[in-house]
């Protein structure tokens, strides 16, 4: 296990313990590190920096242990992909006017390439991805697999100043060294290029309602942000930060119910009720606790 410090304040951090650790190292497997699994209340010790409000896990597994778990992880969210695609395309539309025609796009943590595939259907053919799980990448379309590096995102993987847009949807929360990560995003972006980021919000609705039981407090999540410290972190790396946005997600009722922290008996009764009256697939848009940010690489120093 290694200690983690505040990505903004560094050695000047002043931390308090929000929640003690809840996991048993013997029970950790690649299943636990598979994205978007149902909440299981497993997390490291959770700290909060009293200076900047950044929330982070510490101590955590060594980076090589975490990387191995991600390389062995599976895609277990196929039923959510249509909803995620619509959400991310909506974000893309909000910044598309600031991009060139047929932009060169990189998605970090691209999974089976569903978002890149959606961009290709819109005529954007310069799409590339990075995803550590070989199994998940194997689910991508054959021609798209050639554009995805089966690896973690790291230095010297791509040419400097080569992308118009770098997308990172619910991946930044999982990164051990976010400063190196953001610095490399800056490096591979062209001048005037955009980093489009989606993360969980420590001041969002799910945290306010469920507290420690919120799904965002999870062993996969190293750093957790609010609007201000997320923007500050990108400014630290010389990005011009556009206003962070609240993000509404659309999912069927059954999804929201499964994600809610409710006693099992009540949850099962509600699931049966939803299924009986055939309302489980009714779609509901909620601002549940995610934020998006579009950060621009300065054209001039």
PEZI-V683651 format. One record per backbone hydrogen bond with DSSP energy under -0.5 kcal/mol. NH is the residue of the N-H (numbers start at 1). CO is the residue of the C=O. E is the energy in kcal/mol with one decimal. If there is no record, write none. Layout:
nh:NH co:CO e:E
nh:NH co:CO e:E
This chain:
nh:2 co:60 e:-2.9
nh:10 co:6 e:-1.8
nh:12 co:9 e:-2.0
nh:13 co:10 e:-1.7
nh:16 co:48 e:-1.9
nh:18 co:16 e:-0.6
nh:18 co:46 e:-2.7
nh:19 co:46 e:-1.5
nh:22 co:43 e:-2.7
nh:23 co:43 e:-0.6
nh:25 co:23 e:-0.5
nh:27 co:24 e:-2.2
nh:28 co:25 e:-1.2
nh:32 co:29 e:-0.7
nh:33 co:29 e:-0.9
nh:34 co:31 e:-1.4
nh:35 co:33 e:-0.5
nh:37 co:34 e:-0.9
nh:43 co:41 e:-0.6
nh:46 co:19 e:-2.9
nh:47 co:45 e:-0.5
nh:47 co:56 e:-3.4
nh:48 co:16 e:-2.3
nh:49 co:54 e:-2.9
nh:50 co:14 e:-4.3
nh:50 co:48 e:-0.6
nh:53 co:49 e:-2.2
nh:55 co:224 e:-2.0
nh:56 co:47 e:-2.4
nh:57 co:222 e:-2.5
nh:58 co:45 e:-2.0
nh:59 co:2 e:-0.7
nh:60 co:2 e:-2.7
nh:65 co:62 e:-0.9
nh:66 co:62 e:-2.0
nh:67 co:63 e:-2.7
nh:68 co:64 e:-1.8
nh:69 co:65 e:-1.8
nh:70 co:66 e:-2.2
nh:71 co:67 e:-2.2
nh:72 co:68 e:-1.1
nh:73 co:70 e:-1.1
nh:76 co:35 e:-0.5
nh:76 co:74 e:-0.8
nh:80 co:77 e:-1.6
nh:81 co:77 e:-0.8
nh:81 co:78 e:-0.8
nh:83 co:80 e:-0.6
nh:84 co:80 e:-2.5
nh:85 co:81 e:-2.9
nh:86 co:82 e:-1.7
nh:87 co:83 e:-2.1
nh:88 co:84 e:-2.8
nh:89 co:85 e:-2.6
nh:90 co:86 e:-1.9
nh:91 co:87 e:-1.7
nh:92 co:88 e:-2.4
nh:93 co:89 e:-2.3
nh:94 co:90 e:-1.1
nh:95 co:91 e:-0.9
nh:95 co:92 e:-0.9
nh:96 co:92 e:-1.3
nh:98 co:95 e:-2.1
nh:99 co:96 e:-1.6
nh:103 co:100 e:-0.6
nh:105 co:103 e:-0.6
nh:105 co:126 e:-3.1
nh:106 co:165 e:-2.5
nh:107 co:128 e:-2.3
nh:108 co:106 e:-0.5
nh:108 co:167 e:-2.8
nh:109 co:107 e:-0.5
nh:109 co:130 e:-2.6
nh:110 co:107 e:-0.5
nh:110 co:130 e:-1.7
nh:113 co:110 e:-2.2
nh:117 co:113 e:-2.7
nh:118 co:114 e:-1.7
nh:119 co:115 e:-2.1
nh:120 co:116 e:-2.2
nh:121 co:117 e:-1.9
nh:122 co:118 e:-0.7
nh:122 co:119 e:-1.0
nh:123 co:120 e:-1.9
nh:124 co:119 e:-2.2
nh:125 co:123 e:-0.9
nh:127 co:125 e:-1.3
nh:128 co:105 e:-2.2
nh:129 co:147 e:-2.2
nh:130 co:107 e:-1.9
nh:131 co:149 e:-2.5
nh:134 co:71 e:-0.7
nh:134 co:132 e:-0.7
nh:137 co:133 e:-2.2
nh:138 co:134 e:-1.8
nh:139 co:136 e:-1.6
nh:140 co:137 e:-1.9
nh:144 co:141 e:-0.7
nh:145 co:141 e:-2.2
nh:146 co:142 e:-0.9
nh:147 co:144 e:-1.9
nh:148 co:145 e:-1.4
nh:149 co:129 e:-2.8
nh:149 co:147 e:-0.5
nh:150 co:148 e:-0.5
nh:151 co:131 e:-0.6
nh:151 co:149 e:-1.5
nh:157 co:154 e:-1.1
nh:161 co:187 e:-2.8
nh:162 co:159 e:-0.7
nh:162 co:188 e:-2.0
nh:163 co:188 e:-2.3
nh:164 co:104 e:-2.0
nh:165 co:104 e:-1.8
nh:166 co:194 e:-2.5
nh:167 co:106 e:-3.2
nh:168 co:196 e:-2.5
nh:170 co:168 e:-0.7
nh:170 co:198 e:-2.7
nh:174 co:171 e:-2.0
nh:175 co:172 e:-1.4
nh:178 co:176 e:-0.7
nh:181 co:177 e:-1.9
nh:182 co:178 e:-2.7
nh:183 co:179 e:-2.1
nh:184 co:180 e:-1.9
nh:185 co:181 e:-1.9
nh:186 co:182 e:-2.4
nh:187 co:183 e:-1.7
nh:188 co:184 e:-2.1
nh:189 co:185 e:-1.3
nh:190 co:163 e:-3.2
nh:192 co:297 e:-1.8
nh:193 co:190 e:-2.6
nh:194 co:164 e:-2.4
nh:195 co:295 e:-3.0
nh:196 co:166 e:-2.7
nh:196 co:194 e:-0.6
nh:197 co:195 e:-0.7
nh:197 co:293 e:-2.8
nh:198 co:168 e:-2.2
nh:199 co:291 e:-2.4
nh:201 co:289 e:-2.6
nh:202 co:200 e:-0.5
nh:202 co:225 e:-2.8
nh:204 co:201 e:-1.8
nh:206 co:288 e:-2.4
nh:208 co:204 e:-1.9
nh:209 co:205 e:-2.3
nh:210 co:206 e:-2.6
nh:211 co:207 e:-2.0
nh:213 co:210 e:-2.1
nh:214 co:211 e:-2.1
nh:217 co:214 e:-1.6
nh:218 co:216 e:-1.3
nh:219 co:42 e:-1.9
nh:221 co:218 e:-1.6
nh:222 co:173 e:-2.9
nh:222 co:220 e:-0.6
nh:223 co:173 e:-1.4
nh:224 co:55 e:-3.2
nh:225 co:200 e:-0.8
nh:230 co:226 e:-1.9
nh:231 co:227 e:-1.9
nh:232 co:228 e:-2.6
nh:233 co:229 e:-1.8
nh:234 co:230 e:-1.6
nh:235 co:231 e:-2.2
nh:236 co:232 e:-2.0
nh:237 co:233 e:-0.7
nh:237 co:234 e:-0.6
nh:238 co:235 e:-2.0
nh:239 co:234 e:-2.2
nh:240 co:296 e:-3.6
nh:241 co:239 e:-0.7
nh:242 co:240 e:-0.5
nh:242 co:294 e:-2.1
nh:245 co:292 e:-3.3
nh:247 co:290 e:-1.9
nh:249 co:286 e:-2.6
nh:251 co:249 e:-0.5
nh:251 co:284 e:-1.8
nh:253 co:282 e:-2.1
nh:254 co:280 e:-2.3
nh:255 co:252 e:-1.0
nh:256 co:252 e:-1.5
nh:257 co:253 e:-2.3
nh:258 co:254 e:-2.1
nh:259 co:255 e:-1.9
nh:260 co:256 e:-1.0
nh:260 co:257 e:-0.5
nh:262 co:260 e:-1.3
nh:267 co:263 e:-2.8
nh:268 co:264 e:-2.8
nh:269 co:265 e:-2.1
nh:270 co:266 e:-2.4
nh:271 co:267 e:-2.4
nh:272 co:268 e:-2.4
nh:273 co:269 e:-2.3
nh:274 co:270 e:-3.0
nh:275 co:271 e:-2.4
nh:276 co:272 e:-2.6
nh:277 co:273 e:-2.2
nh:278 co:275 e:-0.9
nh:279 co:274 e:-2.7
nh:280 co:274 e:-0.9
nh:282 co:279 e:-1.6
nh:284 co:251 e:-2.9
nh:286 co:249 e:-2.5
nh:286 co:284 e:-0.6
nh:288 co:286 e:-1.5
nh:289 co:247 e:-0.5
nh:290 co:247 e:-0.6
nh:291 co:199 e:-2.7
nh:292 co:245 e:-2.7
nh:293 co:197 e:-2.4
nh:295 co:195 e:-2.6
nh:295 co:293 e:-0.6
nh:296 co:240 e:-3.3
nh:297 co:193 e:-2.9
nh:298 co:238 e:-0.9
